[in-house]
Amino acid sequence: MQVIGLRPKVQVSADGSGVVGHAGARLLADLADAMGLTAAYSVALRPLRPRGTGHDPGRIATDLAVMLADGGEAIADLAVLRDQAGVFGPVASTPTAWRLLADVDDKALASLRSARACAREVAWLQAAEHGEDIPAVRAAGRILPGLVLDLDATLVTCHSEKEQAAPTYKGGFGFHPLLCFLANTGEALSGRLRPGNAGANTASDHITVLDQALAQIPDAHRHGTDILIRTDSAGSAKAFLAHVRALRKRGVRTFFSVGYAITEPVRRAVRAIPDRLWHPALDQDGTLRDGAEVAELTGMVDMDGYPAGTRIIVRRERPHPGAQLSLFDQDEGLRHQVFLTDTPSCGGGSAQFLEVRHRGHACVEDHIRCGKTTGFGRFPSRDFAVNAVWLELSLTAIDLLAWMRVLLLDGELAAAEPKKLRYRLLHVAARLTRGSRSLRLRISATWPWRNELATAFHRLAALPRPAG
């Protein structure tokens, strides 16, 4: 029997020098500067620094976003950056950061959103400068033209009394934010913090979040580009769909693909469909999906009040273990899902393709799951306004990670989730040395992803900077 070797014995002391942790997070801080985000935040928050003394509010906001992207969960986690001034420079204290969040009112919050939109435009221009277009979304083995926006709400549990926290429909207590992500890149375009008892299908909230998301898209892409809006059944309100359609009058080519509740008229229509009108469903790679079929119900269900050209499509399949089934599903022995879309049948809008395109909306669940580890999984304050600012900064943190993947990384890391990026790149230790009047960050020669991180820093240094 082979004896397992013992680990070498070590003696531990707290007297090291020149060694820094979370060295990879400097990449995010420099990326924020290269995008012009820090400067834009400084302009947006300049009224909060009337005497021009102390820490720059824009720099504090950027440091908070970097901390959240790095995996921090509380304002006190700024200490990770602050206590390593050799790498991150002067970082505000926890009380200073608290005061900034408390001072941001609705006007300043709107300015923060505008600043983030400006930084996004720079990031997209830098990607185009390097010949890298915004990644395309694929469905059924085909490339979807334009951009795809996914809206969805989620529940965030609160374990203490916070302003506007309320009981949720799942029996919990907390908030019910509504968010919008860009499926092409994983960027977090917009979000709205809401009480826990906010309605899932509130049309006004969907309209607000969508409008804020569209404002984040650079003009060159917002106009003249197809923009698909996907939601679950909470987005099927007639007022919201009418708003999506009305955006075309403003030069924004929007289309919708939204879930729809299985009502009694829908059940009757499903039962009335002849078997010959059911067609095999597709998987995301374009192959046939085993045990699933698609049919179109357009003309069989009253769509009065919905935008002209609205189509209704249903998919049925054998339920997988753990699937949530309605009484209708149990009676039929199959799971049914219905959605609405205004994509016309001409030009490749077959029911099979549109169904698999809509099913891609499920990726928003991954974006939300990752977002909850990047800031909005917990809110730090009893004050609702402070938590709303925290949500905005968490969206910025998600954007920083997305821009890093698109602009600086290749291969597996270019599609990695935040947890993997933190474990492999952001949390790496390094040695800080000085020579020739410059600082040098020396990553361990044995770290498996040292070359990827060094290459990312080199690519960042080569990015063109915005004028001014």
C-alpha positions as CSV (number, residue, x, y, z in Angstrom):
1,M,0.0,0.0,0.0
2,Q,1.4,3.4,-1.0
3,V,1.7,5.9,1.8
4,I,0.3,9.3,1.1
5,G,3.0,11.9,1.4
6,L,2.7,14.5,4.1
7,R,2.5,18.2,3.3
8,P,5.6,20.1,4.1
9,K,5.6,21.7,7.5
10,V,5.4,25.5,7.6
11,Q,5.7,28.2,10.2
12,V,3.2,31.1,9.9
13,S,4.0,34.7,10.7
14,A,2.3,38.0,9.9
15,D,5.3,40.0,9.0
16,G,5.5,39.6,5.2
17,S,6.0,42.6,2.9
18,G,5.6,43.3,-0.7
19,V,2.9,40.6,-1.1
20,V,-0.6,41.5,-2.2
21,G,-3.8,39.5,-2.5
22,H,-6.6,40.0,-5.0
23,A,-4.1,41.4,-7.4
24,G,-6.2,40.5,-10.4
25,A,-8.9,42.9,-9.2
26,R,-6.5,45.7,-10.3
27,L,-7.4,44.6,-13.8
28,L,-11.1,45.7,-13.2
29,A,-10.0,49.0,-11.6
30,D,-7.9,49.8,-14.7
31,L,-10.6,48.6,-17.0
32,A,-13.0,51.1,-15.3
33,D,-10.5,53.9,-16.0
34,A,-10.0,52.8,-19.6
35,M,-13.7,52.8,-20.3
36,G,-13.9,56.3,-18.9
37,L,-16.3,55.0,-16.2
38,T,-14.3,56.5,-13.3
39,A,-14.2,59.9,-14.9
40,A,-17.9,59.8,-15.9
41,Y,-18.8,58.9,-12.3
42,S,-16.7,61.8,-11.1
43,V,-18.6,64.2,-13.2
44,A,-22.0,62.7,-12.3
45,L,-21.3,62.9,-8.5
46,R,-19.4,66.2,-8.6
47,P,-22.2,68.1,-6.7
48,L,-21.6,65.7,-3.8
49,R,-18.1,67.1,-3.4
50,P,-18.7,70.9,-3.2
51,R,-15.4,71.8,-1.5
52,G,-13.3,69.6,-3.7
53,T,-11.7,67.9,-0.7
54,G,-11.5,64.4,0.4
55,H,-12.0,61.3,-1.7
56,D,-13.5,61.8,-5.2
57,P,-17.1,60.5,-5.1
58,G,-16.6,59.0,-8.6
59,R,-13.6,57.1,-7.5
60,I,-15.4,55.8,-4.4
61,A,-18.3,54.5,-6.6
62,T,-15.8,52.8,-8.9
63,D,-14.0,51.2,-6.0
64,L,-17.4,49.9,-4.7
65,A,-18.2,48.4,-8.1
66,V,-14.7,46.8,-8.3
67,M,-15.2,45.4,-4.8
68,L,-18.6,43.9,-5.8
69,A,-17.2,42.4,-9.0
70,D,-14.4,40.9,-6.9
71,G,-17.0,39.1,-4.7
72,G,-17.5,41.6,-1.8
73,E,-20.8,41.5,-0.1
74,A,-20.7,44.5,2.3
75,I,-19.4,48.0,2.3
76,A,-16.8,46.9,4.9
77,D,-15.3,44.6,2.3
78,L,-13.7,47.7,0.8
79,A,-10.9,47.0,3.3
80,V,-9.6,44.4,0.9
81,L,-8.7,47.2,-1.5
82,R,-8.0,49.9,1.1
83,D,-5.4,47.9,3.0
84,Q,-3.4,47.3,-0.2
85,A,-2.7,50.9,-1.2
86,G,0.4,49.9,-3.1
87,V,-1.8,48.3,-5.8
88,F,-5.2,50.1,-5.5
89,G,-4.1,53.5,-4.3
90,P,-6.0,55.5,-1.6
91,V,-9.4,53.9,-1.0
92,A,-12.2,55.5,1.0
93,S,-13.0,54.4,4.5
94,T,-16.2,52.5,5.2
95,P,-17.9,55.5,6.8
96,T,-17.0,57.7,3.8
97,A,-18.4,55.1,1.4
98,W,-21.6,54.9,3.5
99,R,-22.0,58.7,3.4
100,L,-21.7,58.7,-0.4
101,L,-24.4,56.1,-0.8
102,A,-26.7,58.0,1.5
103,D,-26.1,61.3,-0.3
104,V,-27.0,59.9,-3.8
105,D,-30.6,61.1,-4.6
106,D,-32.8,60.3,-7.6
107,K,-31.1,62.9,-9.7
108,A,-27.6,61.6,-8.9
109,L,-28.7,58.0,-9.5
110,A,-30.0,59.0,-12.9
111,S,-26.6,60.6,-13.6
112,L,-24.9,57.3,-12.6
113,R,-26.9,55.5,-15.1
114,S,-26.0,58.0,-17.8
115,A,-22.3,57.7,-16.9
116,R,-22.5,53.9,-17.2
117,A,-24.2,54.2,-20.6
118,C,-21.2,56.4,-21.8
119,A,-18.7,53.8,-20.5
120,R,-20.7,51.1,-22.4
121,E,-20.4,53.0,-25.6
122,V,-16.7,53.3,-25.2
123,A,-16.4,49.5,-24.4
124,W,-18.4,48.7,-27.6
125,L,-16.3,51.0,-29.7
126,Q,-13.1,49.5,-28.3
127,A,-14.4,46.0,-29.2
128,A,-15.2,47.2,-32.7
129,E,-11.7,48.8,-32.9
130,H,-10.2,45.4,-32.4
131,G,-12.5,43.8,-35.0
132,E,-14.7,42.1,-32.4
133,D,-18.3,42.6,-32.9
134,I,-20.8,42.3,-30.1
135,P,-21.3,38.5,-29.7
136,A,-24.4,37.1,-31.4
137,V,-27.1,35.0,-29.7
138,R,-27.7,31.6,-31.3
139,A,-30.9,29.6,-31.4
140,A,-31.5,26.3,-33.2
141,G,-28.0,26.5,-34.7
142,R,-28.7,29.9,-36.3
143,I,-27.5,33.4,-35.4
144,L,-30.1,35.8,-34.2
145,P,-29.8,39.2,-35.8
146,G,-29.3,42.2,-33.6
147,L,-29.6,42.3,-29.8
148,V,-31.6,40.2,-27.3
149,L,-32.8,41.7,-24.0
150,D,-34.1,39.4,-21.3
151,L,-36.3,40.8,-18.5
152,D,-37.0,38.9,-15.3
153,A,-37.7,39.5,-11.6
154,T,-36.2,37.7,-8.7
155,L,-36.6,37.5,-4.9
156,V,-33.9,38.7,-2.5
157,T,-34.4,37.6,1.0
158,C,-33.9,40.1,3.9
159,H,-33.0,38.8,7.4
160,S,-33.8,42.1,9.1
161,E,-36.2,44.9,8.9
162,K,-35.4,47.1,5.9
163,E,-37.4,50.0,4.3
164,Q,-40.0,48.6,1.8
165,A,-39.0,45.0,2.4
166,A,-42.2,43.0,2.4
167,P,-43.6,39.4,2.4
168,T,-43.1,37.7,-1.0
169,Y,-45.4,35.4,-2.9
170,K,-43.2,32.5,-2.0
171,G,-43.7,33.1,1.7
172,G,-40.4,34.8,2.3
173,F,-39.5,38.4,3.2
174,G,-37.5,40.9,1.3
175,F,-37.3,42.6,-2.1
176,H,-38.5,41.8,-5.6
177,P,-36.2,43.6,-8.1
178,L,-36.9,43.5,-11.8
179,L,-33.8,43.3,-14.0
180,C,-32.8,43.4,-17.7
181,F,-29.7,41.7,-19.1
182,L,-28.3,41.7,-22.6
183,A,-28.1,38.1,-23.7
184,N,-25.3,38.8,-26.2
185,T,-22.7,39.7,-23.6
186,G,-24.3,39.2,-20.2
187,E,-24.2,42.9,-19.4
188,A,-26.7,44.1,-16.8
189,L,-28.5,46.9,-18.6
190,S,-31.0,48.0,-16.0
191,G,-32.7,47.1,-12.7
192,R,-35.5,48.4,-10.5
193,L,-35.5,47.7,-6.8
194,R,-39.1,46.9,-5.7
195,P,-40.8,45.8,-2.4
196,G,-41.2,42.1,-1.9
197,N,-44.9,42.2,-2.5
198,A,-44.5,44.0,-5.9
199,G,-46.6,42.4,-8.6
200,A,-44.6,40.1,-11.0
201,N,-46.6,41.3,-14.0
202,T,-46.7,45.1,-13.4
203,A,-46.7,46.6,-16.8
204,S,-45.4,50.0,-15.6
205,D,-42.3,48.4,-14.0
206,H,-41.6,46.5,-17.1
207,I,-41.9,49.6,-19.2
208,T,-39.6,51.6,-16.9
209,V,-36.9,48.8,-16.8
210,L,-37.1,48.4,-20.6
211,D,-36.8,52.1,-21.3
212,Q,-33.8,52.3,-19.0
213,A,-32.2,49.3,-20.7
214,L,-32.7,50.8,-24.1
215,A,-31.1,54.1,-22.9
216,Q,-28.0,52.0,-22.0
217,I,-27.5,50.8,-25.6
218,P,-25.3,53.1,-27.8
219,D,-27.2,55.1,-30.4
220,A,-25.5,53.3,-33.3
221,H,-27.0,50.0,-32.0
222,R,-30.3,51.2,-30.6
223,H,-31.4,52.5,-34.0
224,G,-31.4,50.4,-37.1
225,T,-30.8,47.1,-35.2
226,D,-33.3,44.4,-34.4
227,I,-33.9,44.2,-30.7
228,L,-35.8,41.2,-29.3
229,I,-37.4,41.6,-25.9
230,R,-37.9,38.3,-24.1
231,T,-39.8,37.8,-20.8
232,D,-41.7,35.1,-19.0
233,S,-45.5,35.3,-18.6
234,A,-45.1,38.3,-16.3
235,G,-44.3,40.4,-19.4
236,S,-47.5,39.5,-21.3
237,A,-49.5,42.5,-20.1
238,K,-51.1,44.2,-23.0
239,A,-49.9,47.6,-22.0
240,F,-46.3,46.4,-22.0
241,L,-46.5,44.8,-25.4
242,A,-48.2,47.9,-26.8
243,H,-45.3,49.9,-25.5
244,V,-42.8,47.5,-27.2
245,R,-44.6,47.9,-30.5
246,A,-44.9,51.7,-30.1
247,L,-41.1,52.0,-29.8
248,R,-40.9,51.4,-33.5
249,K,-42.4,54.9,-34.1
250,R,-39.3,56.2,-32.4
251,G,-37.0,54.3,-34.7
252,V,-36.3,51.4,-32.3
253,R,-36.9,48.1,-34.1
254,T,-38.2,46.1,-31.2
255,F,-39.9,42.7,-31.2
256,F,-41.3,40.6,-28.4
257,S,-41.3,37.0,-27.3
258,V,-43.1,36.6,-24.0
259,G,-44.6,33.8,-22.0
260,Y,-48.3,33.5,-21.7
261,A,-50.5,31.9,-19.1
262,I,-52.4,28.7,-20.0
263,T,-56.0,29.9,-19.6
264,E,-59.1,27.9,-20.3
265,P,-59.4,29.1,-24.0
266,V,-55.8,28.0,-24.5
267,R,-56.6,24.6,-23.0
268,R,-59.5,24.2,-25.4
269,A,-57.4,25.2,-28.3
270,V,-54.6,22.8,-27.4
271,R,-57.1,19.9,-27.1
272,A,-58.6,20.9,-30.5
273,I,-55.3,20.8,-32.4
274,P,-55.1,17.7,-34.8
275,D,-52.0,15.6,-34.3
276,R,-50.8,16.3,-37.8
277,L,-50.3,20.0,-36.9
278,W,-47.8,19.2,-34.1
279,H,-44.2,19.4,-35.3
280,P,-41.0,18.2,-33.7
281,A,-39.4,20.7,-31.4
282,L,-35.7,21.7,-31.8
283,D,-32.8,21.9,-29.4
284,Q,-30.5,24.9,-29.3
285,D,-28.0,23.2,-31.7
286,G,-30.8,22.7,-34.3
287,T,-31.3,19.0,-33.8
288,L,-34.6,17.5,-32.9
289,R,-35.7,17.6,-29.3
290,D,-36.7,14.2,-28.1
291,G,-40.3,13.9,-26.8
292,A,-41.2,17.5,-27.6
293,E,-43.6,19.0,-30.1
294,V,-44.6,22.5,-31.2
295,A,-47.9,23.9,-32.7
296,E,-49.3,27.3,-33.5
297,L,-52.5,28.4,-31.9
298,T,-52.8,31.7,-33.8
299,G,-56.4,32.2,-34.8
300,M,-57.7,29.7,-32.3
301,V,-57.4,31.9,-29.2
302,D,-58.9,35.4,-29.0
303,M,-56.0,38.0,-29.0
304,D,-58.2,41.0,-28.8
305,G,-56.3,44.0,-27.3
306,Y,-52.8,42.6,-28.3
307,P,-50.7,44.2,-31.0
308,A,-51.6,43.3,-34.5
309,G,-49.7,40.3,-35.8
310,T,-49.3,38.7,-32.4
311,R,-48.9,34.9,-32.7
312,I,-49.4,32.3,-30.0
313,I,-47.4,29.1,-30.0
314,V,-47.4,26.1,-27.6
315,R,-44.9,23.4,-26.9
316,R,-45.7,20.1,-25.3
317,E,-43.2,17.5,-24.1
318,R,-42.8,14.6,-21.7
319,P,-42.2,16.2,-18.2
320,H,-38.7,15.7,-16.8
321,P,-38.3,14.7,-13.2
322,G,-39.2,17.5,-10.8
323,A,-41.1,19.5,-13.5
324,Q,-43.9,21.7,-12.1
325,L,-47.2,20.5,-13.6
326,S,-50.6,22.0,-13.7
327,L,-53.8,20.0,-13.4
328,F,-54.1,20.3,-17.2
329,D,-50.6,18.9,-17.7
330,Q,-51.4,16.0,-15.4
331,D,-54.6,15.3,-17.3
332,E,-52.8,15.4,-20.6
333,G,-49.7,13.6,-19.4
334,L,-47.5,16.3,-21.0
335,R,-46.1,19.6,-19.9
336,H,-47.3,22.6,-21.9
337,Q,-45.7,26.0,-22.3
338,V,-47.2,28.9,-24.3
339,F,-45.7,32.2,-25.5
340,L,-46.6,35.2,-27.7
341,T,-44.5,36.8,-30.4
342,D,-44.9,39.4,-33.1
343,T,-42.2,37.9,-35.3
344,P,-43.9,37.3,-38.7
345,S,-43.9,33.8,-40.3
346,C,-42.2,35.2,-43.4
347,G,-38.4,35.4,-43.2
348,G,-37.7,32.3,-41.1
349,G,-40.2,32.8,-38.3
350,S,-41.4,29.2,-38.2
351,A,-43.1,28.1,-35.0
352,Q,-40.3,25.6,-34.3
353,F,-37.5,28.2,-34.6
354,L,-39.4,30.8,-32.6
355,E,-40.1,28.3,-29.8
356,V,-36.4,27.4,-29.4
357,R,-35.5,31.1,-29.6
358,H,-37.9,31.9,-26.8
359,R,-36.6,29.0,-24.7
360,G,-33.2,30.7,-24.7
361,H,-34.8,33.2,-22.3
362,A,-33.8,30.7,-19.6
363,C,-30.3,32.1,-19.7
364,V,-31.5,35.1,-17.6
365,E,-31.7,32.7,-14.7
366,D,-28.0,32.2,-14.9
367,H,-27.4,35.9,-15.1
368,I,-29.5,36.6,-12.0
369,R,-27.8,33.7,-10.1
370,C,-24.4,35.2,-10.9
371,G,-25.7,38.7,-10.2
372,K,-26.6,37.7,-6.7
373,T,-22.9,36.9,-6.0
374,T,-22.0,40.3,-7.5
375,G,-23.9,42.6,-5.3
376,F,-27.7,42.3,-5.3
377,G,-27.9,39.1,-3.5
378,R,-28.0,41.1,-0.3
379,F,-28.6,44.7,0.4
380,P,-26.6,46.5,3.1
381,S,-28.9,49.3,4.4
382,R,-32.2,49.8,6.2
383,D,-32.7,52.8,3.8
384,F,-34.4,51.9,0.5
385,A,-32.7,54.7,-1.4
386,V,-29.2,53.4,-0.3
387,N,-30.1,49.9,-1.5
388,A,-31.3,51.3,-4.8
389,V,-27.8,52.9,-5.3
390,W,-26.2,49.6,-4.3
391,L,-28.2,47.8,-7.0
392,E,-27.0,50.3,-9.6
393,L,-23.4,49.7,-8.5
394,S,-23.9,45.9,-8.6
395,L,-25.1,46.3,-12.2
396,T,-21.9,48.2,-12.9
397,A,-19.9,45.4,-11.4
398,I,-21.6,42.9,-13.7
399,D,-20.8,45.1,-16.6
400,L,-17.1,45.3,-15.6
401,L,-16.9,41.5,-15.6
402,A,-18.7,41.3,-19.0
403,W,-16.4,43.9,-20.6
404,M,-13.4,42.0,-19.2
405,R,-14.6,38.8,-20.9
406,V,-15.3,40.4,-24.2
407,L,-12.2,42.7,-24.5
408,L,-9.5,40.9,-22.5
409,L,-10.0,37.2,-22.3
410,D,-10.0,34.2,-24.7
411,G,-11.2,30.6,-24.8
412,E,-12.7,29.2,-21.7
413,L,-12.3,32.3,-19.6
414,A,-14.1,34.4,-22.1
415,A,-17.3,32.5,-21.2
416,A,-16.6,31.9,-17.5
417,E,-18.9,32.8,-14.7
418,P,-17.8,35.2,-12.0
419,K,-16.9,32.5,-9.5
420,K,-14.4,31.0,-12.0
421,L,-13.0,34.4,-12.9
422,R,-12.5,35.2,-9.2
423,Y,-10.9,31.9,-8.4
424,R,-8.5,31.9,-11.3
425,L,-7.8,35.6,-12.0
426,L,-9.1,38.2,-9.6
427,H,-8.1,36.6,-6.3
428,V,-4.5,35.7,-7.3
429,A,-1.7,36.7,-5.0
430,A,1.3,38.6,-6.4
431,R,4.5,40.3,-5.3
432,L,4.8,44.1,-5.6
433,T,8.3,45.3,-6.4
434,R,9.7,48.7,-7.3
435,G,12.4,49.4,-9.9
436,S,13.2,52.1,-12.5
437,R,10.7,54.4,-10.9
438,S,7.8,52.0,-11.6
439,L,5.8,49.4,-9.8
440,R,5.8,45.8,-11.0
441,L,3.2,43.3,-10.1
442,R,4.8,39.9,-10.2
443,I,2.4,36.9,-10.5
444,S,3.7,33.6,-9.2
445,A,5.5,31.6,-12.0
446,T,3.6,28.5,-10.8
447,W,0.1,29.9,-11.0
448,P,-1.8,27.9,-13.7
449,W,-3.5,31.0,-15.2
450,R,-0.6,33.5,-14.9
451,N,-0.2,33.8,-18.7
452,E,-3.9,34.5,-19.2
453,L,-3.9,37.2,-16.5
454,A,-0.7,38.8,-17.8
455,T,-2.1,38.8,-21.4
456,A,-5.3,40.5,-20.1
457,F,-3.2,43.3,-18.6
458,H,-1.3,43.7,-21.8
459,R,-4.5,43.9,-23.9
460,L,-5.9,46.4,-21.5
461,A,-2.8,48.6,-21.9
462,A,-3.3,48.5,-25.7
463,L,-6.9,49.6,-25.7
464,P,-7.6,53.0,-27.1
465,R,-8.7,55.6,-24.5
466,P,-11.6,57.9,-24.9
467,A,-10.6,61.5,-25.7
468,G,-10.4,63.8,-22.7
